[in-house]
Structures are given as structure tokens and as C-alpha cells.
Amino acid sequence: MDEKTLIAKRVALELADGNLVNLGIGLPTLVARYIPAGRHVFFQSENGIIGMSGPIAGAENPDLTDAGGNPISALPGAAAFDSAMSFGLIRGGHLDITVLGGLQVDEEGRLANWMVPGKMVPGMGGAMDLVSGAKRVIVAMQHVAKGESKIVKRCTLPLTSVRRVDLVVTDLAVIEPTDKGLVLKETAPGVTVEQVLASTACELIVPADVPAMAL
């Protein structure tokens, strides 16, 4: 499978029955495709919907989109509301999990994911609120981009929040930020611990036994 599918499948296993989950723009939106059978997860978009699902071909509605402007559909029983209510849910700590993409995560578990200096961006959007307000924050991203590791000793890009994220899932590994540092929890199928270490620009805590990702 390709790298994005592998990441999305692994992240999907972290979502429990009944969770209220926000998926960030880009790679994180793929997670919804791989929810295990029989597990019911409620997806929220910060532009104001709980109970969204994938688009229905031929039935797209410009008023029914996710936060990135992509067409979606609404499941029976879905709720729509304004942005004030949506961000009240996020800032009030009612969101169980948010899954966000990342540009960098440092050894303290801090995320930078909203801008590259010198490039035009419309703004941070809801990223700061999501990282600060969700009960659990999962970062889904490639381990290396343009030849440089995205797991770094200290973020050189502007931080999204000073809060430590809860889990990082890449195409090479599953990493858990802790008080003691970044712990290597799993490796991707066919990837060795040595390959993960060589592709990481900071120290990782490596347990005696590091299993392969459960997919």
C-alpha cells in the first residue's frame, strides 16, 4: 500500500466506538475510509457539522462541505450549527480526538503545521484551537520530506501550540511523545528500528521490543 494509506489505516485503529473526531485537511481526511467494521465514530468539521460522511457522486451541494471546502454528505441524524458553536465544542474540551497533518514535531512533542515562513498562507485556521482543545491529538504525516526529517530536536517552523501531542503516526513509525522524550512504539511493515533512527533528526527512546504496526 502507499504511504498515505498506511498512515491513515494505522490512525483509524486509534479511534474508539462513539468518539467525536475532527480530521484535518489533507492526509487526515483519508482516515475516515478505514474505520474498522462495526465501529461507529462521529466526525466533526469545524465549519459546523457533526455526522459528516464522504461525498455522494452527482449530489454535491456547495453548502455542504468540510473545512477545506471539499464536498461531503451528512449521515441520518447529523447536526449542523454555526462556527461559534463548533469552536465552543473544540475549545470546551468536548472533542475526543483530532487528527492533523504536520510539518514538524520536535522531541518535546510540539507540533508545527500551519505555515512555512516566506510562503503566503490564509492563516492558522482552527489548528491552534484543535491542538489546544481536543482531549487527544494525533499527528499523521510523512517521516521525511524533501530529504529532511520532520521529527526534529526543536521546531524551526512556527508552533501551532505549545501543548504536547499524544501520538505521531508516520510512514515509518508510531511515536509517542512522553515526559522523558519520544518513544518508538511501532515500526511500519518492512521497516527496521535502525531505518527509523536514521530518518529521525533527534533522539528516540527505543524499548527492548518494538513491534510492527498492527494493520
C-alpha positions as CSV (number, residue, x, y, z in Angstrom):
1,M,0.0,0.0,0.0
2,D,1.1,3.6,-0.5
3,E,2.5,5.7,2.4
4,K,-0.7,7.8,2.9
5,T,-2.9,4.7,3.0
6,L,-0.6,3.0,5.6
7,I,-0.7,6.1,7.8
8,A,-4.5,6.5,7.5
9,K,-5.1,2.8,8.3
10,R,-2.9,2.9,11.4
11,V,-4.5,6.1,12.7
12,A,-8.0,4.7,12.2
13,L,-7.2,2.0,14.7
14,E,-6.9,4.7,17.4
15,L,-10.5,5.8,17.0
16,A,-12.8,4.2,19.5
17,D,-16.5,3.5,19.3
18,G,-18.5,6.6,20.0
19,N,-15.6,9.0,19.6
20,L,-16.2,12.6,18.4
21,V,-13.4,13.2,15.9
22,N,-12.1,16.1,13.9
23,L,-10.0,15.3,10.8
24,G,-7.7,17.9,9.5
25,I,-7.3,18.9,5.8
26,G,-5.3,16.6,3.5
27,L,-4.0,13.2,4.6
28,P,-6.1,13.1,7.8
29,T,-9.3,13.0,5.8
30,L,-8.3,9.6,4.5
31,V,-8.7,8.1,8.0
32,A,-12.5,8.0,7.7
33,R,-12.2,5.4,4.9
34,Y,-10.5,2.9,7.2
35,I,-12.6,2.8,10.3
36,P,-12.9,-0.9,11.4
37,A,-16.2,-2.6,10.6
38,G,-18.8,-2.2,13.3
39,R,-17.1,0.8,14.9
40,H,-19.2,4.0,15.0
41,V,-17.3,7.3,15.0
42,F,-18.8,10.7,14.8
43,F,-16.9,13.1,12.5
44,Q,-16.9,16.8,13.2
45,S,-15.8,19.6,10.9
46,E,-15.0,23.0,12.4
47,N,-17.1,24.8,9.8
48,G,-20.2,23.4,11.6
49,I,-21.3,19.8,11.3
50,I,-21.2,16.6,13.3
51,G,-22.1,13.4,11.4
52,M,-20.4,14.0,8.1
53,S,-19.6,11.3,5.6
54,G,-18.0,11.1,2.2
55,P,-19.5,12.8,-0.9
56,I,-22.2,11.2,-3.0
57,A,-21.3,11.5,-6.7
58,G,-23.8,13.7,-8.5
59,A,-25.4,15.0,-5.3
60,E,-22.7,17.6,-4.3
61,N,-24.1,20.7,-2.6
62,P,-22.0,23.8,-2.3
63,D,-23.5,24.4,1.2
64,L,-22.3,21.0,2.4
65,T,-18.5,20.9,2.6
66,D,-15.8,20.1,5.1
67,A,-13.4,22.8,6.5
68,G,-11.3,22.6,3.3
69,G,-14.2,23.3,1.0
70,N,-14.4,19.7,-0.2
71,P,-17.9,18.2,-0.8
72,I,-19.3,15.9,1.9
73,S,-22.6,14.3,2.7
74,A,-24.5,14.1,6.0
75,L,-25.5,10.9,7.8
76,P,-29.0,10.5,9.1
77,G,-29.2,12.4,12.4
78,A,-26.3,14.7,11.5
79,A,-26.3,18.2,13.2
80,A,-25.3,21.5,11.6
81,F,-24.5,24.6,13.5
82,D,-22.6,27.8,13.3
83,S,-18.9,28.3,13.8
84,A,-19.4,29.8,17.2
85,M,-21.0,26.6,18.4
86,S,-18.4,24.5,16.6
87,F,-15.4,26.2,18.2
88,G,-17.2,26.2,21.5
89,L,-17.2,22.4,21.3
90,I,-13.5,22.4,20.4
91,R,-12.3,25.0,23.0
92,G,-14.6,23.5,25.6
93,G,-12.7,20.1,25.5
94,H,-15.7,18.1,24.1
95,L,-13.7,16.7,21.1
96,D,-12.3,13.3,21.8
97,I,-9.6,13.2,19.1
98,T,-8.3,15.5,16.4
99,V,-6.1,14.1,13.6
100,L,-3.9,16.7,12.0
101,G,-1.1,16.8,9.4
102,G,2.3,18.1,10.4
103,L,5.3,20.0,9.0
104,Q,7.5,19.2,12.1
105,V,7.2,17.6,15.5
106,D,10.0,18.1,18.0
107,E,11.4,16.0,20.8
108,E,9.1,17.7,23.3
109,G,6.1,16.7,21.2
110,R,5.3,20.1,20.0
111,L,3.7,20.5,16.6
112,A,4.3,23.0,13.8
113,N,1.8,22.5,11.0
114,W,0.4,25.8,9.8
115,M,3.0,27.8,7.8
116,V,6.4,28.0,6.2
117,P,8.0,31.4,6.5
118,G,8.0,33.3,3.3
119,K,5.0,31.5,1.8
120,M,1.6,33.0,1.6
121,V,-1.0,31.3,3.9
122,P,-4.5,32.4,4.7
123,G,-4.0,31.9,8.4
124,M,-3.8,29.3,11.1
125,G,-7.5,28.4,10.8
126,G,-8.7,26.1,13.5
127,A,-5.4,24.3,14.1
128,M,-4.4,26.1,17.3
129,D,-7.8,25.5,18.8
130,L,-7.8,21.8,17.8
131,V,-4.4,21.1,19.3
132,S,-5.1,23.1,22.4
133,G,-8.7,21.9,23.0
134,A,-9.0,18.2,21.9
135,K,-8.7,15.5,24.5
136,R,-6.2,13.6,22.3
137,V,-4.1,14.9,19.4
138,I,-2.7,12.6,16.7
139,V,-0.3,13.8,14.1
140,A,-0.4,12.0,10.7
141,M,2.4,12.8,8.4
142,Q,5.3,11.5,6.4
143,H,8.5,10.9,8.3
144,V,10.8,12.6,5.8
145,A,10.1,15.3,3.2
146,K,12.4,16.7,0.6
147,G,15.3,14.7,2.2
148,E,14.8,16.2,5.7
149,S,13.3,14.6,8.7
150,K,10.1,16.0,10.1
151,I,10.8,14.6,13.5
152,V,13.3,17.2,14.8
153,K,15.1,18.2,18.0
154,R,13.4,21.6,18.0
155,C,10.8,23.0,15.6
156,T,12.2,25.7,13.3
157,L,8.8,26.5,11.9
158,P,6.2,28.5,13.9
159,L,4.5,26.3,16.5
160,T,0.8,25.6,16.3
161,S,0.6,25.1,20.1
162,V,3.0,24.6,23.0
163,R,0.9,21.6,24.0
164,R,2.5,18.2,23.6
165,V,0.7,16.0,21.1
166,D,-0.3,12.5,22.1
167,L,0.8,10.3,19.1
168,V,2.7,10.7,15.8
169,V,2.0,8.2,13.0
170,T,4.3,8.3,10.0
171,D,5.0,6.1,7.1
172,L,8.0,4.7,9.1
173,A,6.8,4.5,12.7
174,V,4.4,5.2,15.5
175,I,6.0,7.5,18.1
176,E,4.6,8.6,21.4
177,P,5.8,11.9,23.0
178,T,6.2,11.5,26.8
179,D,7.8,13.4,29.7
180,K,11.0,11.5,29.1
181,G,11.1,12.1,25.3
182,L,9.9,10.5,22.1
183,V,9.2,6.8,22.5
184,L,9.3,4.5,19.4
185,K,6.2,2.3,19.8
186,E,6.0,0.6,16.4
187,T,7.7,0.4,13.0
188,A,6.0,0.2,9.7
189,P,5.9,-3.2,8.0
190,G,9.3,-4.0,6.5
191,V,11.0,-1.0,8.3
192,T,13.7,-1.6,10.8
193,V,14.4,0.3,14.0
194,E,17.8,1.4,12.5
195,Q,16.0,2.9,9.5
196,V,13.7,4.8,11.7
197,L,16.6,6.2,13.8
198,A,18.5,7.1,10.6
199,S,15.5,9.1,9.4
200,T,14.9,11.0,12.6
201,A,16.7,14.2,13.5
202,C,16.5,13.8,17.3
203,E,16.9,11.1,19.8
204,L,14.2,8.4,20.2
205,I,13.7,6.2,23.2
206,V,13.8,2.6,21.9
207,P,12.2,-0.1,24.1
208,A,13.6,-3.6,24.1
209,D,10.8,-4.8,21.9
210,V,9.4,-2.7,19.1
211,P,6.6,-4.5,17.2
212,A,5.5,-3.8,13.7
213,M,2.4,-1.7,13.1
214,A,-0.9,-3.6,13.6
215,L,-2.9,-3.0,10.4
